[in-house]
Amino acid sequence: MTVRPNALAHLAYFVTIAIKGIDGGIETLLGLIIWLSGPARWYAFLLHFNAPELLEEPGNHRFIELVRSGANNLLHSSISFIVAYLVIHGLLKLALAMVLLRGGGRWIYPVATAILLGFIGFMSYHLSEHYSNWVLGFALFDFITLLLVLNEWRQPARRPLFAGT
């Protein structure tokens, strides 16, 4: 049994879009949690959550230090921008993933292309201001997603993986 390259690209498309949807849901949820709890409470929670790890083995906790640094940046940032970004970005990704996975029609591909180009442009601007491996990674993931969406758009219409009833 051989697998056609288009079948692999189609599978990669669905997996990537599903990851986008899950990520969008998590972003939306985090934005709402930060909005409802406030950045100070969120920062205190993160410190309480990872402090035992730092006390047990001080020194080599790069991930925990990244989380603490991110929480500290959140504490000293414009909360309204962060919440709005997380909620709007998350809802856009979640809605886009749901429509793409349900096979919402050919109209969604140019919309998805425009949204993904917007995400990539915003992250590129952010990278030009302050370099971050995380932002670069997310921008590359969005670029790969964009390529898969464009590939799917040029294919003949297919039956969606998750068709609505």
C-alpha positions as CSV (number, residue, x, y, z in Angstrom):
1,M,0.0,0.0,0.0
2,T,1.5,3.3,-1.0
3,V,0.5,6.7,0.3
4,R,0.2,9.5,-2.2
5,P,1.9,12.8,-1.3
6,N,-1.4,14.6,-1.5
7,A,-2.8,12.3,1.1
8,L,0.1,13.1,3.4
9,A,-0.4,16.8,2.8
10,H,-4.1,16.5,3.5
11,L,-3.4,14.6,6.8
12,A,-0.8,17.2,7.8
13,Y,-3.4,19.9,7.0
14,F,-6.0,18.4,9.3
15,V,-3.5,17.8,12.1
16,T,-2.1,21.3,11.8
17,I,-5.5,22.9,11.8
18,A,-6.6,20.8,14.8
19,I,-3.5,22.0,16.7
20,K,-4.4,25.6,15.7
21,G,-7.9,25.1,17.1
22,I,-6.7,23.6,20.4
23,D,-4.1,26.4,20.7
24,G,-6.9,29.0,20.0
25,G,-9.1,27.5,22.7
26,I,-6.2,27.6,25.2
27,E,-5.3,31.2,24.3
28,T,-9.0,32.3,24.7
29,L,-9.2,30.5,28.1
30,L,-6.0,32.0,29.3
31,G,-7.1,35.5,28.2
32,L,-10.3,35.1,30.1
33,I,-8.6,33.7,33.2
34,I,-6.1,36.6,33.3
35,W,-8.9,39.1,32.7
36,L,-11.1,37.6,35.5
37,S,-8.3,37.0,38.0
38,G,-6.0,39.9,37.3
39,P,-2.3,39.7,36.5
40,A,-1.1,39.8,40.1
41,R,-3.2,36.8,41.1
42,W,-2.0,34.9,38.0
43,Y,1.6,35.8,38.8
44,A,1.2,34.6,42.5
45,F,-0.3,31.4,41.3
46,L,2.6,30.7,38.9
47,L,5.1,31.4,41.7
48,H,3.3,29.1,44.1
49,F,3.0,26.4,41.4
50,N,6.7,26.3,40.5
51,A,8.4,27.4,43.7
52,P,8.7,23.8,45.1
53,E,10.6,22.7,41.9
54,L,13.1,25.6,42.4
55,L,13.7,24.8,46.0
56,E,14.2,21.0,45.4
57,E,16.8,21.5,42.6
58,P,17.9,25.1,42.2
59,G,19.8,26.0,39.1
60,N,18.8,24.0,36.0
61,H,15.1,24.9,35.4
62,R,15.1,26.8,32.1
63,F,11.4,26.2,31.5
64,I,10.4,27.3,34.9
65,E,12.5,30.4,34.6
66,L,10.8,31.1,31.2
67,V,7.4,30.8,32.8
68,R,8.4,33.1,35.7
69,S,9.9,35.6,33.3
70,G,6.7,35.5,31.2
71,A,4.5,36.0,34.3
72,N,6.7,38.9,35.4
73,N,6.4,40.5,32.0
74,L,2.6,40.0,32.2
75,L,2.6,41.7,35.6
76,H,4.3,44.8,34.2
77,S,2.5,45.0,30.8
78,S,-0.6,46.6,29.6
79,I,-3.2,44.0,30.8
80,S,-5.9,45.3,28.5
81,F,-3.7,44.7,25.4
82,I,-2.6,41.2,26.5
83,V,-6.2,40.1,27.3
84,A,-7.5,41.5,24.1
85,Y,-4.7,39.9,22.1
86,L,-5.2,36.5,23.7
87,V,-9.0,36.5,23.4
88,I,-9.2,37.9,19.9
89,H,-6.3,35.9,18.5
90,G,-7.6,32.7,20.3
91,L,-11.2,33.1,19.1
92,L,-10.0,33.8,15.5
93,K,-7.9,30.6,15.5
94,L,-10.6,28.6,17.1
95,A,-13.3,29.7,14.7
96,L,-11.0,29.4,11.7
97,A,-10.1,25.8,12.7
98,M,-13.7,24.8,13.3
99,V,-14.8,26.1,9.9
100,L,-11.8,24.6,8.1
101,L,-12.2,21.2,9.8
102,R,-15.9,21.1,9.1
103,G,-15.3,21.9,5.4
104,G,-17.1,25.3,5.5
105,G,-16.8,25.8,1.8
106,R,-14.2,27.2,-0.7
107,W,-14.8,30.8,0.6
108,I,-12.9,30.0,3.9
109,Y,-9.5,29.5,2.2
110,P,-8.9,33.1,1.2
111,V,-10.2,34.2,4.6
112,A,-7.8,31.8,6.3
113,T,-5.0,33.0,4.1
114,A,-5.6,36.6,5.0
115,I,-5.9,35.9,8.7
116,L,-2.7,33.8,8.7
117,L,-0.8,36.4,6.8
118,G,-2.0,38.9,9.4
119,F,-0.7,36.7,12.2
120,I,2.6,36.2,10.4
121,G,2.9,40.0,9.7
122,F,2.2,40.9,13.3
123,M,4.7,38.4,14.6
124,S,7.3,39.5,12.1
125,Y,6.9,43.1,13.3
126,H,7.2,41.9,16.9
127,L,10.4,40.0,16.0
128,S,11.9,43.1,14.5
129,E,11.3,44.9,17.7
130,H,12.2,42.2,20.2
131,Y,13.6,38.9,19.1
132,S,12.1,35.8,20.7
133,N,12.6,32.1,19.9
134,W,9.0,31.5,20.9
135,V,7.6,34.1,18.6
136,L,9.8,32.8,15.8
137,G,8.5,29.3,16.4
138,F,4.9,30.4,16.3
139,A,5.5,32.5,13.2
140,L,7.1,29.5,11.5
141,F,4.1,27.3,12.5
142,D,1.7,29.8,11.1
143,F,3.8,29.9,7.9
144,I,3.6,26.1,7.6
145,T,-0.1,26.3,8.3
146,L,-0.5,28.9,5.6
147,L,1.3,26.6,3.1
148,L,-0.9,23.7,3.9
149,V,-4.1,25.9,3.6
150,L,-2.9,27.1,0.2
151,N,-2.2,23.6,-0.9
152,E,-5.7,22.4,0.3
153,W,-7.3,25.4,-1.5
154,R,-5.8,24.4,-4.8
155,Q,-7.0,20.8,-4.5
156,P,-10.5,19.8,-5.8
157,A,-13.2,20.0,-3.2
158,R,-13.0,17.1,-0.8
159,R,-15.4,15.7,1.7
160,P,-14.6,17.2,5.1
161,L,-13.1,15.1,7.9
162,F,-15.6,16.3,10.5
163,A,-18.9,17.0,8.6
164,G,-21.7,18.5,10.5
165,T,-25.0,16.7,10.8
